[in-house]
């Protein structure tokens, strides 16, 4: 049974999010996919070249129809601008989605990495199209707002909690990227019988690559390379990374490679200069996702970090799956679910979050290991990925849930 799927997401290609790969997978399974999204502006904060506020409303991606509504761009990521960004998409997708998305749909699928407001147009489309709705929760609101210091007012947090309750309560199924999310999602209105564990996978391009197989586009320092790849923001605790780099500044063979961009990129760059870490901390900027396996192959260990906060202890950072898929050893400054997975897989070393001394000691320990020991960790992670997070297995699981819901709706109609 091929389905007509309406996928609602504030972020989509050419922005780099896992939902892009999920859409490709659903199309390959034979489904007709329509994506309702906004104008691409993440993470730069400016609408991408080739797009405009009102132009380029329809296009195609990997066989899926993409329908874009205007929104207020993120700008420099300040709190006021982000509020306008979040609510402008929610409002305009709710108003224009029923007009732009013609025809009927069997199921509505909503991708929620943040903000939760993306659930509002999902609920509108559920009602208008009379189709069941699945919400894939990547980030827990309002807890994450408090954890990164974005919102300090308890009154605002309570209002956000009410909004979350309304959205969760309106879903036919809530999918959570971590088993540890289940209790929190249930407390905020989701029926326990409708909560399903659906972790992130990694795109098929994430495969083990030999270091010399494909050269990267710049000359890298010789020595022991610790690589961080991904968003450079408040949640990633770069203060801890820089603190560990300071601890090891006299070990001239240890280098920290930072790939990515984000709201704190400029701050990190300034701190590297201020602390005199230019020799050992290398800011390499953003690079195409397709090149990540080649970059990962240049690292001796891949780094994942989060701030110390109860909400982050529930989260599995999606880079963990990417790192494991490429068979590279992992150094995780995490606690909770993310730490459990790395330890269970025996894929690397785990230290407490926000502990720069422990992080430095772990880097030093890993640097003194033989390459065979580290490669063994990477192979363990690869095996665990294939067992728990393999892309096609997860797609098959989602395909079954969607068909089940669509079948129930059809039986109700008839």
Long-range contacts (C-beta under 8 A, 24 or more apart in sequence): 1-403, 1-406, 1-407, 2-30, 2-31, 2-32, 3-31, 3-32, 3-106, 3-107, 3-402, 3-403, 3-406, 4-31, 4-32, 4-34, 4-103, 4-104, 4-105, 4-106, 4-107, 5-31, 5-32, 5-33, 5-34, 5-105, 5-106, 5-107, 5-108, 5-109, 5-402, 6-34, 6-36, 6-101, 6-105, 6-107, 6-108, 6-109, 6-125, 6-129, 6-131, 7-33, 7-34, 7-35, 7-36, 7-64, 7-108, 7-109, 7-110, 7-111, 8-35, 8-36, 8-37, 8-93, 8-97, 8-108, 8-109, 8-110, 8-111, 8-118, 8-121, 8-122, 8-125, 9-35, 9-36, 9-37, 9-110, 9-111, 9-118, 10-37, 10-38, 10-71, 10-86, 10-89, 10-93, 10-115, 10-118, 11-37, 11-38, 11-40, 11-42, 11-111, 11-113, 12-37, 12-38, 12-40, 12-61, 12-66, 13-40, 13-61, 13-66, 14-40, 14-48, 15-40, 15-41, 15-42, 16-289, 17-111, 17-113, 18-200, 18-201, 18-203, 18-318, 19-111, 20-61, 21-201, 21-203, 21-204, 21-391, 22-111, 22-395, 22-398, 23-61, 23-62, 23-64, 24-62, 24-63, 24-64, 25-391, 25-392, 25-395, 26-64, 26-395, 26-398, 26-399, 27-62, 27-63, 27-64, 29-395, 29-399, 31-399, 33-63, 33-64, 33-65, 34-64, 34-65, 34-66, 34-67, 34-101, 34-105, 35-61, 35-64, 35-65, 35-66, 35-67, 36-67, 36-69, 36-93, 36-97, 36-100, 36-101, 36-121, 36-125, 37-66, 37-67, 37-68, 37-69, 38-68, 38-69, 38-70, 38-71, 38-89, 38-92, 38-93, 39-68, 39-69, 39-70, 39-71, 39-73, 41-71, 41-73, 41-74, 41-85, 42-74, 43-74, 43-231, 43-261, 43-262, 43-263, 44-261, 45-73, 45-74, 45-75, 45-76, 45-77, 45-81, 46-73, 46-75, 47-73, 57-100, 58-100, 67-97, 67-100, 67-101, 69-93, 69-96, 69-97, 69-100, 76-263, 77-263, 79-150, 79-151, 82-150, 86-115, 86-117, 87-117, 89-117, 89-118, 89-121, 90-115, 90-117, 90-118, 90-120, 90-121, 93-118, 93-120, 93-121, 93-124, 94-120, 94-121, 94-124, 97-121, 97-124, 97-125, 97-128, 98-124, 98-125, 98-128, 98-129, 101-125, 101-129, 104-129, 104-130, 104-131, 105-129, 105-131, 106-131, 106-402, 106-406, 106-409, 106-410, 107-131, 107-132, 107-133, 107-134, 107-402, 107-405, 107-406, 107-409, 108-132, 108-133, 108-134, 109-133, 109-134, 109-136, 109-402, 110-134, 110-135, 110-136, 111-136, 111-138, 112-136, 112-137, 112-138, 112-139, 113-138, 113-139, 114-138, 114-139, 114-141, 114-144, 115-141, 116-141, 116-160, 116-163, 116-164, 116-167, 117-163, 119-167, 119-170, 119-171, 120-167, 122-167, 123-167, 123-170, 126-170, 126-172, 130-409, 130-413, 131-406, 131-409, 132-172, 132-173, 132-405, 132-406, 132-408, 132-409, 133-170, 133-171, 133-172, 133-173, 134-171, 134-172, 134-173, 134-174, 134-175, 134-401, 134-402, 134-405, 135-167, 135-168, 135-171, 135-173, 135-174, 135-175, 136-175, 136-177, 136-198, 137-174, 137-175, 137-176, 137-177, 137-181, 137-185, 138-177, 138-200, 138-318, 139-315, 140-181, 140-184, 140-185, 140-311, 140-314, 140-315, 143-184, 143-310, 143-311, 144-235, 144-311, 146-311, 147-235, 147-307, 147-309, 147-310, 147-311, 147-312, 148-233, 148-234, 148-235, 148-307, 149-234, 161-188, 164-188, 164-189, 165-189, 172-405, 173-401, 173-405, 175-398, 177-315, 177-316, 177-318, 178-314, 178-315, 178-316, 178-337, 179-337, 180-313, 180-314, 180-315, 180-336, 180-337, 181-314, 184-314, 196-401, 198-394, 198-397, 198-398, 199-316, 199-321, 199-388, 199-389, 199-394, 200-316, 200-318, 200-321, 200-389, 201-321, 201-389, 201-390, 201-391, 201-394, 202-318, 202-321, 202-322, 202-324, 202-325, 202-385, 202-389, 202-391, 203-289, 203-391, 204-391, 205-289, 205-290, 205-292, 205-293, 206-292, 206-293, 206-321, 206-322, 206-325, 206-326, 207-293, 207-325, 207-326, 208-293, 208-297, 208-326, 208-327, 208-328, 208-378, 208-382, 209-293, 209-294, 209-296, 209-297, 209-326, 210-297, 211-297, 211-298, 213-294, 213-297, 214-294, 214-297, 215-294, 216-291, 216-294, 216-295, 216-298, 217-287, 217-291, 218-284, 220-255, 220-257, 220-282, 220-298, 221-255, 221-282, 222-253, 223-252, 223-253, 223-254, 223-255, 224-253, 224-254, 224-255, 224-300, 224-363, 224-366, 224-367, 225-255, 225-257, 225-298, 225-299, 225-300, 225-301, 226-254, 226-255, 226-256, 226-257, 226-299, 226-300, 226-301, 226-303, 226-331, 226-363, 227-256, 227-257, 227-258, 227-259, 227-295, 227-296, 227-298, 227-299, 227-301, 227-302, 227-303, 228-256, 228-257, 228-258, 228-259, 228-260, 228-302, 228-303, 228-304, 228-305, 229-259, 229-260, 229-292, 229-295, 229-296, 229-302, 229-319, 229-322, 230-259, 230-260, 230-317, 230-319, 231-260, 231-261, 231-262, 232-258, 232-260, 232-261, 232-262, 232-263, 232-264, 232-265, 232-268, 233-262, 233-263, 233-264, 234-263, 234-264, 234-307, 235-306, 235-307, 235-312, 236-262, 236-264, 236-305, 236-306, 236-307, 237-305, 237-306, 237-307, 237-308, 237-333, 237-353, 237-354, 238-264, 238-267, 238-268, 238-271, 238-305, 239-354, 239-356, 240-305, 240-333, 240-353, 240-354, 240-355, 240-356, 240-359, 241-303, 241-305, 241-356, 241-359, 242-268, 242-271, 242-272, 242-275, 242-277, 242-281, 242-356, 243-356, 243-357, 243-359, 243-360, 244-356, 244-357, 244-359, 244-360, 244-363, 245-275, 245-277, 245-280, 245-281, 245-360, 246-275, 246-277, 246-356, 247-356, 247-357, 247-360, 248-280, 248-360, 248-363, 248-364, 249-276, 249-277, 249-279, 249-280, 251-364, 251-367, 252-279, 252-280, 253-367, 254-280, 254-363, 254-364, 254-367, 255-280, 255-281, 255-282, 256-280, 256-281, 256-282, 256-303, 257-282, 257-284, 257-298, 257-299, 258-282, 258-283, 258-284, 259-284, 259-285, 259-286, 259-287, 259-292, 259-295, 260-285, 260-286, 261-285, 261-286, 292-322, 292-326, 293-326, 296-322, 296-323, 296-326, 296-328, 297-326, 297-328, 299-328, 300-329, 300-366, 300-367, 300-371, 300-374, 301-328, 301-329, 301-330, 301-331, 301-348, 301-363, 301-366, 301-374, 302-326, 302-328, 302-329, 302-330, 302-331, 303-330, 303-331, 303-332, 303-333, 304-330, 304-331, 304-332, 304-333, 304-334, 304-338, 305-332, 305-333, 305-334, 305-353, 305-359, 306-333, 306-334, 306-338, 306-353, 307-353, 307-354, 308-335, 308-352, 308-353, 308-354, 312-336, 312-353, 313-337, 313-338, 316-341, 321-385, 321-389, 323-347, 323-381, 324-381, 324-382, 324-384, 324-385, 324-389, 325-382, 325-385, 325-389, 326-378, 326-382, 327-378, 327-379, 327-381, 327-382, 328-378, 328-381, 329-366, 329-374, 329-375, 329-377, 329-378, 329-381, 330-377, 330-381, 331-359, 331-362, 331-363, 331-366, 333-358, 333-359, 341-384, 341-388, 342-381, 344-384, 345-380, 345-381, 345-383, 345-384, 345-385, 346-377, 346-380, 347-377, 347-378, 347-380, 347-381, 347-384, 348-377, 348-381
